[in-house]
Structures are given as C-alpha cells and as structure tokens.
Amino acid sequence: MQKEYLFLGDESVNNGRYLLAVFHIMPVEGLKLADVATEIAAESSTGSSISIGSSTEFSNSNNAKVYKIDEDKNLVWIAYPWDIFDSDGNVQNILTFIAGNIFGVSEVKACKLLDVYFPPEMLVQYDGPSYTLDDMREYLGVWDSPILGTIIKPKIGLSSHQYAELAYDFWAGGGMFVKNDEPQANQSFCPYEKMVDAIRIAMDRAEDETGKPKVHSFNVSAADFDTMIRRCDYIISKMRPGSFAFLIDGVTAGWMAVQTLRKRYPNVFIHFHRAGHGAYTRTENPIGYSVAVLTKFARLAGASGIHTGTAGVGKMAGDPETDITAAHLALRVGATGPHFEQVWTKIPNKDLDIVNMVEAEQKRWSTNLRETFEERVFTKSNYYYPNDPSRFILKMAPIISGGLNPMLLKEFIEVMGTIDYITTMGGGVHSHPEGTRGGAAALVQAYEAWKAGVEIEEYAKQNRELSLAIEFYTQNRTNTHKLKGYESV
C-alpha cells in the first residue's frame, strides 16, 4: 500500500479542486482492495509502483486521493486535483492520467472507470459544444420532431453518384439528415471530393423538390491533420453554411481530432461516432470505461452530438438504463450518472438560477411525453436550454442508430421520453419494398402517427409507404421486438 494516496473519509475532495472518479476494481489473489486502490491512484496521478524518493512537498500536494472504498461492491472513489491536467482544456490528457496505464497494472484482474464528476471550477477550462442540436433545428425549421435521418447503406461499395442518389431519395421522401457511415473515406470507387460534389447537387435537387432544407454529415476522419482539414475546407467550399456536419470517428481517430474540429470550426455541428467503444464500455468487459464516461468526455471535448445507443430497442448491445442515462448526460443541464450528479455549469451549482433550471428540467423529463404532447407547443421557445457558454457547457445531441425501423419508432420515443435527438435508420429505411424514398416516407408517417396519437396500423390504412413497411418488417422481425414493463427515466 502507498499510504500517501489513502485519504478515506476526506470531505475536502468536494471543494471544487478535484475531478472525482469511481472505479470497479478486482485485485489479483492475495491483495486487498485498499492496496490496489492506492496503486491505481499513484499510477494515475503523480507516482509509480513504488513510493517516489524524489517527491517534493509540492508534487505530493498533487497526489490523487482514494477517499472512499466499498469492499462489498469492489468500488473505489478517487479524487484528482484538476491542476495536474493540461491547462489548455485537453481531454486526451485527462484520459491519459485516469484511463491510461492503470489498465495494464499487474495487480488488477478488473479495472473499469464507471463515472466521473467535473466541478464547475474545472469546466471553465473546457470548450464544450458550440454548434448544438438547437442550431440544426433552427436551420431545418424543425422543432416538433426528432431530426429524422438515415445512414446510407450499404455502408461501403457505392460510387460517389450512387451514394448521392440514395441521399436524394431519402431527402425527397421527407427525411432531413443523411450521414456517411463510419468507414466512409476516400475509397477508389467513391472518391471523396466527387462524393461531396455529388451530395451538393443531390441536396439542391431535394430542396427544390420539397421546399425544405436538408443536412448531410460528412466523415472527415483521416490519416493526418492536413488531410482532415483539407476535407473540411473542401466541404465548406461546396456546401451552404448549416447544411453539413463533420463526422469524426472519435474513439479511433482520437480526442485530438475531436477537439481540433471543435476549436477550428465552431460554427459546424461536430458529429462524434463512437465506433470501437464497445471494446471499453460493454458491461461484461472487466477493463475500460463506461458509456457514461465516454459520453461525458465527448461533451467536455465539444462534440455537438454523439451516438448513445438504441435503449434496447435496436440491434446493438445495451440496456435502456445505460442508453437513456447517456442521453440525459448529453442533453441536460443536470443529470444523474451511474454515481454522480453532474451539473454542467461553470458557476456555482447552488446558484439560484441553476437550481431553478435543474428543477424545471427534471419536471419536464419526468412528465410522460405521450400524455402531454398535445398540450405542449414545440417551438424554438420551448427549447429553453441556455445558449450561454460563459455559464454552461452546452448540450450535446444523442444520435440514435443500430437496427431501428419505422415500426420501432414509437417504442423508442416512449422509452426515451423525448424527441430531442437525431435518429439515423439505415437498413430500416433502405430495405423498404419501394426503396429509400419509400422508406423515408414510411419513417415520416410513423412519426406523424405517433404525434397524432394514432396506432401505426390505423395510420397506415391511408399511407401506402407505412403499410408496406409494416408488412415487410412484420415478415422480417429480427428487431421488431417490444420491451415490456420498462418506463423511461
């Protein structure tokens, strides 16, 4: 045990100077949890596997503190003086400390970072999102619906023009948002700049036909900084402001790429795809971090939106509580994570304005959305979330993908308890018997049915595309299950 890192019961960790973290730790045979906890605290802050003889009084003041242990659940609470982190608001640096070498420590069988808490004093150092979901709603003129979107499928193998034609079909069918799938890059069969050119033409056609603006999210992940920036600047040169987002494969491209985009392009929606996260976040994995941790750090880094899962409704592994908690942590001023209540404010949590806002928000989210939908006016003024980065880390949009189709839309909305997200159905749109345009129309009709409080089977009697979708997905029931006994949180 490295006793200089053990401070059980120390209440000073709540004074705003510390980032707080909770770990699930399983020691190897023969070691006590407290022994391993102090090793983790040392390795993730100032020390090493042995007490450091060259320590100074000042360096010791930057030690992490093990301030609570739950032996029954193998939980360890560690506080980190946030002064030890890069003062340039560097998320990568924080994770290098608290989710870096510790996963290779030989004394642990399991080490998983379950939750973190950022005090207001620390949040001042970080950008958070700039261009938010509300800005996209403003551009699209859509306030009373989720942003209904798609991922072009097949995810790879289409030419630039084939890809753009499917985007056109979706937009022409009533869809709002189209995204590259996460592996899309500069493949020989789909040259990147030609894809951008073709998308601009397809978007113009769809907007002329429908009279409504559209948005496309381009994957700008690349081998190096210069290529990423060149792709971004080419998109800007071709597209209208507001009509595009920059998608970054945040886990595989890295936090530096995410924060570069946020800092360099504050007027663009930064779309964080989390491909690869399951290697860290799946509950059965003993090493890594949770979905809640990934979501919080993405918001801290300034992502405008992040994929948060389908709450058990779609094909991806995940349960409703985990995915809905992630959505709350992305969207809300104040939300409860696995272990901490996070209030995303840069001023004191107890400021009366903040207290009132969190209470009003809690009331709004605890109300049954279906029962009150008819009474609520979904307009710009309804989205009261403060656009004030001097006081808040602004909200981040949940982006939903993975096995959804029009038949599952109602279930997902009611499990989530909100319409404040972007949904990106892939196969659930493109496999429609009448193709992508029919799939987009069926998706819009499914939402119209929910909005009107009408069962989709009834609504489908007057809507051919929805009727065909119901018939098709009833025959192909892979993901048309129903959750029983679960209420949105």
ABEGO torsion letter per residue (X at the ends): XBAAABBBGBAAAAAGABBBBBBBBBBBBGBBAAAAAAAAAAAABABBABBBAABBAAAAAABBBBABBBAAAGBBBBBBBAAABBAAGBAAAAAAAAABAAAABAABABBBBABBBBBAAAAAABAEBABBAAAAAAAAGBAABBBBBBBBOBABGBBAAAAAAAAAAAAAAGBABBBBBAABBBBAABBAAAAAAAAAAAAAAAAAAAGBBBBBBBBABBABAAAAAAAAAAAAAABBBGABBBBBBAAAAEAAAAAAAAAABAABBBBBBABGAAAAABAABABEBBAAAAAAAAAAAGBABBBAEAGGABABBEBAAAAAAAAAAAABABBBBAABBBBBBABBAABAAAAAAAAAAAAAAABBAAAAAAABBBBAAABABBBBAAABBBBBBBBBBGGBBAAAAAAAAAAAGBABBBBBBBAAAAABAAEAAAAAAAAAAAAAAAAAGBBAAAAAAABAAAAAAAAAAAABAAAABBBBGBBBX
